Amino acid sequence: MGIKGYKITWGAAQAVQPFQNFLQHAQLTGAQIKQVLNEQFENGDRKLEVAGIYYTYNQQGIKEVYSQLTSKL
């Protein structure tokens, strides 16, 4: 995995995780990401903290999902 010419190793990424959090890697489609994000609202409050994506939502759920790298998903 690389960002603008910098190589990030799995070990380096794990070493900077605070509070003994776990780093997970998965490949999801835009529709799957919207589904997962919508699931956090089932009990009325947000639960997920995400990095690298942005999203808009309203009372009906997630409207749009954007990636820092590819724009709209």
C-alpha positions as CSV (number, residue, x, y, z in Angstrom):
1,M,0.0,0.0,0.0
2,G,1.4,3.4,-0.9
3,I,0.4,7.0,-0.6
4,K,2.1,9.5,-3.0
5,G,5.3,7.5,-3.2
6,Y,5.5,6.5,0.5
7,K,5.3,2.9,1.4
8,I,3.3,2.0,4.5
9,T,3.9,-1.4,5.9
10,W,1.4,-3.4,7.9
11,G,3.6,-3.4,11.0
12,A,4.1,0.4,10.8
13,A,0.3,0.9,10.6
14,Q,-0.3,-1.4,13.5
15,A,2.3,0.3,15.6
16,V,0.5,3.7,15.5
17,Q,-2.9,2.4,16.4
18,P,-4.0,4.0,19.7
19,F,-5.9,2.2,22.5
20,Q,-5.0,-1.3,21.1
21,N,-7.5,-0.9,18.3
22,F,-7.3,-3.3,15.4
23,L,-6.6,-2.3,11.9
24,Q,-8.9,-4.1,9.4
25,H,-8.6,-4.3,5.6
26,A,-11.5,-5.1,3.3
27,Q,-12.6,-4.4,-0.2
28,L,-16.1,-3.1,-0.5
29,T,-18.3,-1.6,-3.2
30,G,-19.8,1.8,-2.8
31,A,-23.2,0.2,-2.2
32,Q,-21.7,-2.0,0.6
33,I,-20.1,1.0,2.2
34,K,-23.5,2.8,2.2
35,Q,-25.1,-0.3,3.8
36,V,-22.6,-0.5,6.6
37,L,-22.7,3.2,7.3
38,N,-26.6,3.1,7.4
39,E,-26.4,0.2,9.9
40,Q,-24.8,2.5,12.5
41,F,-28.0,4.6,12.7
42,E,-30.3,1.7,13.6
43,N,-30.3,2.6,17.3
44,G,-30.5,6.3,16.6
45,D,-26.8,7.3,17.1
46,R,-23.6,7.2,15.1
47,K,-21.1,4.6,16.1
48,L,-18.6,4.3,13.3
49,E,-15.4,6.4,13.0
50,V,-14.1,6.3,9.5
51,A,-11.0,7.6,7.7
52,G,-10.5,8.3,4.1
53,I,-14.1,8.7,3.2
54,Y,-16.7,11.4,3.7
55,Y,-20.5,11.0,3.6
56,T,-23.7,13.0,3.8
57,Y,-26.8,11.8,5.5
58,N,-30.3,12.8,6.6
59,Q,-33.2,11.2,8.4
60,Q,-33.6,8.6,5.7
61,G,-30.0,7.5,5.8
62,I,-26.7,7.9,3.9
63,K,-27.1,10.1,0.8
64,E,-23.7,10.2,-0.8
65,V,-20.3,8.7,0.0
66,Y,-17.0,10.2,-1.2
67,S,-13.5,9.0,-1.2
68,Q,-10.4,11.1,-0.8
69,L,-8.8,9.2,-3.7
70,T,-11.6,8.6,-6.1
71,S,-14.4,11.2,-5.3
72,K,-18.0,9.9,-5.4
73,L,-18.4,6.1,-4.7
